[in-house]
Amino acid sequence: MDEKKKRELEIEATELRIAILDELLTFGGGHLGGSMSIADTFAVLYSGVLHVDPANPKDPKRDRVVLSKGHAGPAWYAALARRGFFDEAWLDTLNQAHTNLPSHPDRTKTPGVDATTGSLGQGTSVAAGIATALQLQHNDAYVYLICGDGELNEGQCWEAFQYIAHKELSHLIVLIDENKKQLDGFTRDIMNPQDIAEKMRAFGFSTERVDGQDVEAIYEAIERAKSDVAKPSAIVLDTTKGAGIPYFEEMLFNHSVNFDEKNKAEALKGRAALQEKLDALRGAHV
Ligand SMILES: Cc1ncc(C[n+]2csc(CCOP(=O)(O)OP(=O)(O)O)c2C)c(N)n1
């Protein structure tokens, strides 16, 4: 990847983090940890990978995204708004009465959302179904399935993965956000998922593990996944829950953060630092 493209993706990831923070600041809190850890992946998907048309969100040829860890809706909404699926002003309505941006994604409400999710595990089966239908229709679109590492506690995921491999759904790419935490602590303490990449390989996926906070590494892993025409692919993203704001990265329970006085001040401090990073990225000459 050339430096210019890399810089653009880093700018986008930083923009997304600021937009996520703004959504949560307006509402007074929310799912900060898992939205921040997956921000770089959304930046790469919506700025460099996906074939989607915001003017025609139901285009049959579109690539599909299933956010199975649906609580990271704020990250997806920021990416969709910035790509032009809806007005960025919608972001101020996150999770409020009559909003089109509920806490967890709803395909009947939000342009660009292809699957309603939030009950962990279920998105894996939905993605498997979509990919099967596309394969039967000889439609070359890709399905990007985003899962959490805590979500893998759900047996449904493994049933779906086994099916996906058995059906050789090579246009399905699973992106697993391995941020090492789930709702109430470290995944290793709650139900250790062990070596996720090894498990995906054993299930028949072409698998790699990359730095999930490195836009170039994510982009290149997706490109390699697309070049494997025989098997479905899994990309295990080595990430940090709360990535981008050191205060929230270090907070043990950073899954859903209530912006009390202290947390709000830290969020604003983090936002200012991200804005500085953005200005530096924009000012740098390549
Ligand atoms: C079936 C089901 N059980 C429990 C929950 C409650 N819950 C919401 S998020 C979460 C933890 C998810 O952890 P992980 O998948 O690692 O998400 P991330 O850390 O990336 O945010 C849990 C247990 C749920 N949404 N669905």
The ligand as an ORCA input file, in Angstrom:
! r2SCAN-3c Opt
* xyz 1 1
  C     -26.823    -14.126     23.396
  C     -26.292    -12.968     24.180
  N     -25.797    -13.169     25.428
  C     -25.333    -12.114     26.137
  C     -25.362    -10.855     25.630
  C     -24.871     -9.693     26.461
  N     -23.605     -9.178     25.951
  C     -23.573     -8.089     25.170
  S     -22.044     -7.718     24.678
  C     -21.368     -9.007     25.526
  C     -19.888     -9.279     25.500
  C     -19.380     -9.389     24.111
  O     -17.997     -9.499     24.113
  P     -17.218     -9.423     22.752
  O     -17.889    -10.288     21.754
  O     -15.798     -9.726     23.022
  O     -17.439     -7.932     22.303
  P     -16.400     -6.704     22.315
  O     -15.427     -6.916     23.428
  O     -15.717     -6.741     20.997
  O     -17.238     -5.500     22.472
  C     -22.352     -9.723     26.192
  C     -22.100    -10.920     27.019
  C     -25.878    -10.685     24.323
  N     -25.923     -9.486     23.713
  N     -26.315    -11.761     23.617
*
